[in-house]
Amino acid sequence: KYSEGDQQTKYNFRKLSRMEDISILLSSTPINESSYCTTTTSDDSTTVKILLYSVGIFLCIGAQITYIPQIVSILRNRTSVGISPVWVLLNNISAFTNTLGGILGQWKVFTCCGYTGFWQCNANLLSIYQLSVPWVNMFGILILLMIFFQRPKFGAPAQSLPNITLKQAITRHFLLIVSFFLYISLMVLYSTLGFMLLFTSPQRSLQHFTDFLGIFSVCVTIVMWLPQMYLTWRLKSPGTLSLLFLALQAPGSFIAGCFQLAEGTRFQSWLPFFVTGIQQTILLGMCIYYTRKYPPLPTLKEEEGYLKIESAALYE
């Protein structure tokens, strides 16, 4: 049995050890960061590193390529008919929160760039780059949606849909612009809060916030494709929604999710990819079915009864 003094000494020693462990984890001194970065980058074998880096680069480039058909489709047709604005907004919100959660959750990777070379730094950031590709591209599609936002007086093959008046079209365009600025406000709010927690709060508070972002992103991801599925079902046509975009995106989402798992990221990073892949596969099947069963939408021209809405023409 230990005396009371010995027991107090053992308690103080254990308490000191726990405090030292915590200080090592939270310390921002160059020595500890350098040690952490050296240990992190030397965990895997060279073969595994090369394989993961090659797959990561392939996924980043491949993900960027998958968005090109959709962007080209909007620019070529100069219309967003068949693309749900609600889907684009929800996709932006999901991609942004997923990216922000990944950046905050892997902030140590950014600090390691001060102790590693250029190539090693970018290799470590591949998972962040992969998360940011959907957000950057969907933000661009949102901008194009506002520029080329058009709603037709629906003809074949969606004859059951009612025509809309110019007033209704202007109202919808206005609501889209308002939603865009609300989305920008959400981005600023979440980013400010996240980085305040990163630099001024305990690690546990930041972890709770990143978990919230992950759960929020997953919840949005689960429902974000439903508006697009509903619009495609009503139109009985994909419209300007690119089938090549969906055909590339669906398998790419599953591959990207597997890569995030291999990188050891948290659930908020990999789960949205798998959920998205399932919904994209369903939507692709719908688009293929309607394309084969119904004729395509007519060419979008003023004389064919389509209502063209552009910012410059609205207020002349």
Beta strands, then each sheet from edge to edge (+ up, - down):
strand 1: 151-152
strand 2: 306-307
sheet 1: 1+ 2-
end
